[in-house]
Amino acid sequence: MVAYLEWPHGLLAPRHYSSGLDPQETPEERMSLTGRLANGAVPGLGIWRPKLVEIPIHQRLNLDVYEGIVAQLHGRDVPVLLPFYHYGRYPKASDPSETTFSNGQTFEGGAGFFVSGTTALIAKKADAGTVFVCIRKVSCGKIRPGYAFSVGWHLYQVRFVEEQDDVIAKVQIRPELRADVYIRDEVEFVRPVVMVTVVDGAAFNVEMQFGRYAEPSLHFIENTKPHVPSEGE
């Protein structure tokens, strides 16, 4: 069985999206970081509870993809690497583009390379539990409060920008670091992700209108188990 599944960013994009960072200020509302309910052991600055609302499913476009994902997840059996939909709000150095090899050739099938236009790295080691991160802006625009990024499969949001110039940005984040970060770890602003578990596995069971289309809504909760790189990562 696979360790986790990656949610198809474009094929199953929702009509409405909520990143759902929950400060969990009320103890009775707390849920565990492994996706189990009724567990008060949570970090001090909240937990991600993203929602994908009204995901357009159509038999001719993406029904096979959706049913394949549902079968593999088997309810809450497998965690999901879920994209953070920022809709273009990140520190752009330049706009993303598609490019080819230097001689103009593409991969078999016509695919080229995706160039994000933005690259940032961890500039200083930081321990799990801290809220202060130092970022090296290799090719990166101005970092602002509210921008989200991921390191590995953990998602963070810039809360305050303490210092910033063209090379280094020192920021305070929420929630706190789920794992240690090291110099040259990639800070992913362009396509950030978060590891989650679906809250209600039965929500995948949707009623297809005329057997052709549906618009299910799904609610997830952050899963902060350690990221163990697979072979090739």
MARTI-148048 format. One record per residue: x, y, z of N, C-alpha, C in turn; residue number from 1. Coordinates in pm, whole numbers, plus 50000, padded with zeros to 5 digits. Layout:
N
> n_x|n_y|n_z|ca_x|ca_y|ca_z|c_x|c_y|c_z|i
> X|Y|Z|X|Y|Z|X|Y|Z|NUM
...
# end
This chain:
233
> n_x|n_y|n_z|ca_x|ca_y|ca_z|c_x|c_y|c_z|i
> 50084|49881|50000|50000|50000|50000|50088|50125|50000|1
> 50045|50229|49934|50122|50353|49925|50121|50425|50060|2
> 50223|50510|50084|50232|50586|50209|50135|50703|50210|3
> 50113|50764|50093|50019|50875|50081|49986|50895|49934|4
> 49883|50976|49907|49843|51007|49770|49852|51158|49747|5
> 49892|51197|49629|49894|51339|49593|49763|51375|49524|6
> 49697|51478|49576|49571|51524|49517|49601|51594|49385|7
> 49532|51558|49277|49557|51622|49146|49519|51769|49148|8
> 49616|51856|49142|49596|52000|49160|49493|52057|49063|9
> 49506|52025|48936|49418|52083|48835|49296|51999|48804|10
> 49310|51867|48805|49201|51779|48764|49085|51777|48862|11
> 49114|51797|48990|49008|51796|49091|49012|51925|49172|12
> 49015|52037|49103|49018|52168|49169|48877|52207|49213|13
> 48861|52258|49335|48728|52294|49385|48679|52428|49333|14
> 48548|52448|49335|48493|52579|49302|48524|52679|49415|15
> 48522|52630|49538|48549|52714|49655|48653|52642|49741|16
> 48740|52719|49803|48850|52660|49881|48872|52739|50008|17
> 48895|52667|50118|48934|52729|50244|49057|52658|50297|18
> 49162|52735|50326|49283|52673|50382|49258|52625|50524|19
> 49166|52691|50594|49115|52641|50721|49212|52635|50837|20
> 49302|52733|50851|49389|52729|50968|49305|52759|51092|21
> 49296|52662|51182|49213|52671|51301|49303|52694|51422|22
> 49295|52811|51488|49377|52836|51607|49346|52741|51722|23
> 49228|52675|51719|49186|52581|51822|49195|52643|51961|24
> 49135|52758|51972|49137|52829|52100|49049|52763|52205|25
> 48947|52686|52159|48857|52619|52251|48896|52472|52262|26
> 48935|52424|52381|48985|52287|52396|48891|52180|52343|27
> 48757|52198|52359|48665|52093|52317|48659|52077|52166|28
> 48713|52175|52090|48711|52165|51945|48837|52100|51890|29
> 48929|52061|51976|49058|52014|51930|49051|51873|51872|30
> 49132|51854|51770|49144|51724|51705|49292|51692|51695|31
> 49325|51564|51690|49466|51527|51691|49532|51553|51557|32
> 49665|51565|51560|49738|51595|51437|49753|51475|51346|33
> 49716|51357|51392|49720|51241|51305|49583|51215|51243|34
> 49490|51306|51267|49359|51292|51206|49257|51221|51293|35
> 49296|51177|51414|49200|51113|51503|49123|51220|51580|36
> 48999|51189|51615|48915|51285|51684|48936|51279|51835|37
> 48892|51385|51903|48889|51388|52050|49026|51366|52111|38
> 49121|51448|52073|49255|51438|52131|49303|51581|52156|39
> 49335|51614|52279|49370|51751|52313|49515|51786|52292|40
> 49600|51692|52252|49743|51718|52238|49770|51787|52105|41
> 49760|51919|52103|49780|51995|51980|49883|52103|52003|42
> 49947|52155|51897|50042|52264|51915|49972|52394|51949|43
> 50047|52493|51993|49988|52614|52043|49931|52708|51939|44
> 49973|52696|51813|49928|52792|51713|49838|52730|51607|45
> 49765|52626|51645|49661|52576|51558|49697|52461|51468|46
> 49604|52433|51379|49613|52317|51290|49536|52348|51162|47
> 49584|52298|51050|49517|52319|50921|49398|52225|50908|48
> 49285|52282|50866|49164|52202|50840|49104|52248|50707|49
> 49172|52220|50597|49128|52270|50466|48997|52208|50419|50
> 48924|52287|50338|48799|52241|50279|48803|52260|50129|51
> 48763|52157|50055|48742|52166|49912|48591|52160|49889|52
> 48535|52269|49844|48389|52281|49834|48346|52279|49689|53
> 48253|52190|49658|48195|52175|49524|48304|52147|49420|54
> 48359|52028|49427|48458|51984|49329|48383|51934|49206|55
> 48396|51999|49090|48322|51954|48971|48373|51818|48923|56
> 48282|51719|48922|48314|51585|48872|48225|51557|48752|57
> 48285|51513|48641|48208|51484|48520|48262|51356|48457|58
> 48169|51273|48408|48210|51142|48357|48308|51151|48240|59
> 48301|51259|48161|48388|51270|48045|48521|51338|48076|60
> 48532|51402|48192|48651|51481|48222|48738|51418|48329|61
> 48681|51390|48446|48766|51349|48557|48704|51247|48652|62
> 48593|51184|48611|48528|51087|48699|48620|50969|48728|63
> 48693|50922|48627|48786|50811|48649|48893|50847|48750|64
> 48942|50972|48742|49045|51017|48837|48988|51020|48978|65
> 48868|51076|48993|48806|51086|49125|48780|50948|49184|66
> 48724|50859|49107|48692|50725|49159|48820|50649|49194|67
> 48926|50672|49116|49053|50607|49148|49109|50656|49281|68
> 49103|50789|49304|49149|50846|49430|49067|50792|49547|69
> 48934|50789|49532|48845|50742|49637|48875|50596|49673|70
> 48895|50513|49572|48922|50372|49596|49053|50352|49672|71
> 49156|50429|49635|49285|50413|49699|49287|50468|49842|72
> 49214|50578|49865|49208|50635|49999|49131|50545|50095|73
> 49028|50478|50045|48944|50389|50126|48901|50461|50254|74
> 48833|50572|50236|48790|50651|50351|48906|50731|50409|75
> 48946|50695|50531|49052|50766|50602|49178|50680|50614|76
> 49192|50583|50528|49299|50484|50540|49435|50538|50498|77
> 49438|50631|50404|49563|50683|50347|49562|50836|50354|78
> 49670|50898|50403|49676|51045|50404|49691|51101|50263|79
> 49661|51231|50250|49661|51298|50120|49754|51417|50124|80
> 49837|51433|50020|49919|51552|50005|49835|51652|49925|81
> 49778|51748|49996|49678|51838|49939|49742|51970|49898|82
> 49712|52021|49779|49767|52152|49740|49701|52266|49817|83
> 49778|52371|49839|49725|52497|49892|49696|52587|49772|84
> 49570|52623|49754|49531|52705|49639|49546|52852|49676|85
> 49658|52914|49634|49682|53054|49669|49635|53150|49561|86
> 49597|53098|49444|49544|53178|49333|49638|53293|49296|87
> 49768|53260|49290|49865|53357|49241|49922|53451|49344|88
> 49887|53434|49471|49938|53522|49576|50062|53459|49641|89
> 50177|53492|49587|50305|53448|49643|50413|53543|49593|90
> 50533|53541|49651|50637|53640|49614|50701|53610|49479|91
> 50638|53654|49373|50684|53623|49238|50811|53700|49205|92
> 50909|53625|49152|51025|53690|49091|50995|53713|48944|93
> 50921|53620|48885|50871|53632|48748|50754|53536|48735|94
> 50676|53551|48630|50561|53463|48612|50605|53323|48572|95
> 50532|53219|48618|50562|53082|48576|50551|53068|48425|96
> 50629|52976|48369|50626|52955|48224|50666|52813|48191|97
> 50637|52774|48070|50680|52644|48017|50799|52667|47926|98
> 50900|52583|47936|51016|52596|47850|51060|52460|47800|99
> 51157|52457|47710|51204|52333|47648|51352|52314|47676|100
> 51410|52209|47618|51554|52193|47622|51619|52308|47544|101
> 51749|52326|47560|51818|52439|47498|51808|52438|47345|102
> 51788|52318|47288|51776|52309|47143|51631|52317|47094|103
> 51540|52349|47187|51400|52363|47150|51320|52235|47155|104
> 51384|52122|47187|51314|51994|47192|51235|51979|47322|105
> 51132|51894|47318|51051|51864|47436|51066|51717|47470|106
> 51004|51676|47579|50999|51535|47612|50905|51465|47514|107
> 50913|51333|47508|50822|51257|47423|50679|51287|47464|108
> 50596|51323|47372|50459|51361|47401|50439|51512|47401|109
> 50550|51586|47386|50538|51731|47375|50553|51809|47504|110
> 50574|51741|47617|50586|51813|47745|50721|51881|47756|111
> 50721|51997|47821|50845|52069|47846|50873|52078|47994|112
> 50948|52180|48035|50980|52202|48174|50890|52312|48230|113
> 50854|52300|48358|50780|52406|48426|50881|52492|48502|114
> 50886|52621|48470|50975|52714|48538|50890|52804|48626|115
> 50909|52795|48758|50821|52865|48851|50847|53015|48855|116
> 50971|53056|48832|51004|53198|48844|51036|53240|48985|117
> 51014|53153|49083|51040|53185|49224|51114|53070|49290|118
> 51227|53101|49353|51305|53000|49425|51350|53059|49558|119
> 51327|52985|49667|51370|53028|49801|51414|52905|49880|120
> 51511|52925|49968|51568|52817|50047|51576|52857|50194|121
> 51579|52759|50282|51605|52786|50423|51749|52834|50437|122
> 51767|52948|50507|51901|53007|50521|51968|52970|50653|123
> 51890|52921|50749|51945|52891|50881|51865|52779|50944|124
> 51932|52682|51004|51861|52571|51068|51768|52623|51177|125
> 51650|52563|51184|51553|52598|51288|51490|52469|51340|126
> 51465|52463|51468|51412|52343|51530|51260|52339|51527|127
> 51206|52219|51526|51062|52201|51534|51009|52272|51658|128
> 50895|52338|51643|50834|52409|51754|50857|52558|51753|129
> 50960|52605|51679|50984|52748|51673|50891|52815|51572|130
> 50879|52948|51581|50795|53021|51486|50877|53119|51403|131
> 51009|53113|51415|51096|53205|51342|51176|53129|51236|132
> 51171|53177|51111|51235|53110|50999|51313|53214|50919|133
> 51434|53176|50880|51519|53263|50798|51524|53207|50656|134
> 51483|53287|50558|51468|53241|50419|51568|53314|50329|135
> 51637|53237|50246|51726|53295|50144|51648|53310|50014|136
> 51640|53431|49963|51564|53460|49843|51655|53445|49721|137
> 51662|53324|49667|51747|53298|49551|51692|53373|49430|138
> 51566|53357|49405|51494|53431|49300|51352|53447|49352|139
> 51329|53559|49417|51206|53570|49496|51168|53717|49512|140
> 51039|53745|49499|50991|53881|49519|50975|53914|49666|141
> 50906|54023|49695|50888|54067|49833|50792|53974|49906|142
> 50836|53924|50021|50754|53835|50103|50665|53919|50192|143
> 50536|53887|50195|50440|53965|50272|50364|53876|50371|144
> 50312|53935|50480|50226|53857|50571|50109|53796|50496|145
> 50077|53673|50528|49968|53602|50462|50013|53506|50355|146
> 50134|53525|50301|50185|53431|50202|50207|53294|50267|147
> 50172|53189|50195|50188|53053|50245|50303|52983|50173|148
> 50370|52892|50243|50475|52812|50183|50480|52677|50254|149
> 50541|52581|50190|50561|52452|50254|50708|52416|50252|150
> 50749|52341|50352|50881|52279|50357|50855|52130|50377|151
> 50898|52048|50279|50856|51908|50282|50707|51901|50257|152
> 50636|51831|50346|50491|51826|50329|50417|51902|50441|153
> 50487|51994|50506|50426|52076|50610|50402|52218|50560|154
> 50284|52273|50591|50241|52402|50541|50249|52510|50649|155
> 50296|52628|50610|50306|52741|50703|50258|52868|50634|156
> 50227|52969|50715|50186|53098|50662|50267|53207|50732|157
> 50313|53303|50653|50389|53414|50710|50296|53499|50795|158
> 50333|53516|50922|50254|53598|51013|50309|53741|51022|159
> 50439|53751|51045|50506|53881|51048|50637|53871|50970|160
> 50675|53977|50904|50807|53986|50841|50894|54072|50932|161
> 50990|54009|50999|51075|54078|51096|51179|54167|51026|162
> 51246|54109|50925|51346|54181|50847|51342|54127|50704|163
> 51380|54212|50606|51382|54166|50468|51466|54259|50381|164
> 51548|54197|50296|51616|54272|50190|51609|54187|50063|165
> 51694|54212|49967|51687|54139|49840|51736|53995|49851|166
> 51804|53963|49961|51865|53830|49974|51804|53747|50086|167
> 51779|53807|50202|51735|53734|50321|51604|53793|50374|168
> 51516|53704|50419|51394|53745|50488|51383|53665|50618|169
> 51366|53736|50729|51342|53672|50858|51195|53690|50892|170
> 51124|53578|50903|50978|53584|50920|50934|53506|51043|171
> 50818|53545|51091|50749|53469|51196|50631|53401|51129|172
> 50608|53274|51163|50509|53194|51092|50399|53144|51186|173
> 50295|53092|51125|50193|53015|51196|50154|52897|51108|174
> 50122|52781|51161|50156|52738|51297|50307|52722|51313|175
> 50351|52672|51427|50494|52654|51449|50549|52540|51364|176
> 50680|52536|51348|50743|52433|51266|50707|52294|51316|177
> 50661|52211|51224|50625|52073|51259|50748|51982|51265|178
> 50855|52023|51198|50977|51943|51194|51096|52038|51181|179
> 51215|51988|51214|51336|52068|51195|51351|52104|51047|180
> 51402|52224|51021|51436|52262|50884|51585|52293|50880|181
> 51646|52267|50764|51790|52276|50750|51829|52368|50635|182
> 51951|52418|50641|52002|52505|50535|51989|52435|50400|183
> 51936|52508|50305|51913|52466|50166|51789|52379|50149|184
> 51710|52356|50255|51577|52296|50234|51495|52392|50147|185
> 51417|52338|50056|51340|52423|49967|51219|52483|50037|186
> 51200|52612|50018|51081|52682|50067|50988|52699|49947|187
> 50879|52622|49944|50794|52614|49826|50679|52715|49836|188
> 50695|52828|49768|50591|52930|49762|50496|52909|49645|189
> 50546|52851|49536|50468|52844|49413|50360|52737|49421|190
> 50396|52619|49467|50299|52510|49479|50307|52447|49618|191
> 50269|52522|49721|50274|52467|49856|50173|52355|49876|192
> 50204|52266|49971|50118|52151|49998|50109|52130|50149|193
> 50014|52048|50189|50001|52010|50330|49951|51866|50335|194
> 50010|51786|50425|49966|51648|50442|49843|51646|50532|195
> 49737|51583|50484|49609|51584|50556|49546|51444|50556|196
> 49443|51431|50640|49357|51313|50642|49214|51361|50631|197
> 49132|51293|50553|48993|51334|50540|48921|51313|50672|198
> 48835|51409|50710|48765|51400|50839|48655|51295|50833|199
> 48578|51295|50727|48467|51200|50712|48485|51121|50583|200
> 48529|50998|50596|48552|50916|50478|48428|50892|50395|201
> 48311|50893|50459|48186|50870|50386|48151|50984|50294|202
> 48215|51100|50311|48186|51215|50225|48225|51189|50080|203
> 48311|51091|50056|48350|51057|49919|48236|50991|49842|204
> 48138|50936|49914|48027|50865|49849|47923|50967|49802|205
> 47936|51009|49678|47848|51114|49625|47740|51054|49535|206
> 47630|51127|49523|47522|51087|49434|47544|51153|49299|207
> 47570|51071|49197|47594|51122|49063|47460|51156|48996|208
> 47446|51278|48951|47324|51319|48883|47321|51259|48743|209
> 47217|51180|48717|47203|51108|48590|47325|51020|48563|210
> 47399|50986|48668|47518|50904|48652|47631|50973|48581|211
> 47623|51106|48568|47720|51178|48485|47804|51281|48561|212
> 47746|51351|48657|47822|51458|48721|47779|51475|48867|213
> 47869|51538|48944|47844|51565|49085|47936|51677|49130|214
> 47912|51729|49250|47996|51834|49307|48018|51806|49455|215
> 48098|51705|49489|48121|51673|49630|48204|51780|49699|216
> 48187|51790|49831|48267|51878|49916|48338|51792|50021|217
> 48465|51823|50045|48546|51741|50135|48614|51828|50240|218
> 48622|51776|50361|48685|51846|50473|48800|51759|50524|219
> 48918|51821|50538|49038|51748|50580|49093|51807|50709|220
> 49184|51732|50774|49256|51782|50889|49403|51747|50872|221
> 49490|51837|50916|49634|51820|50899|49683|51691|50966|222
> 49775|51626|50898|49840|51505|50950|49988|51537|50960|223
> 50041|51548|51079|50179|51595|51096|50278|51485|51127|224
> 50248|51363|51086|50345|51257|51109|50475|51291|51037|225
> 50590|51244|51084|50718|51281|51024|50727|51244|50877|226
> 50793|51329|50801|50814|51306|50659|50937|51219|50641|227
> 50916|51096|50598|51026|51004|50571|51044|50998|50420|228
> 51149|51060|50364|51167|51064|50220|51171|50925|50160|229
> 51102|50906|50047|51108|50780|49975|51230|50776|49887|230
> 51262|50661|49834|51378|50646|49748|51360|50735|49624|231
> 51459|50814|49595|51453|50903|49480|51419|51046|49516|232
> 51369|51070|49641|51338|51208|49681|51466|51283|49713|233
# end
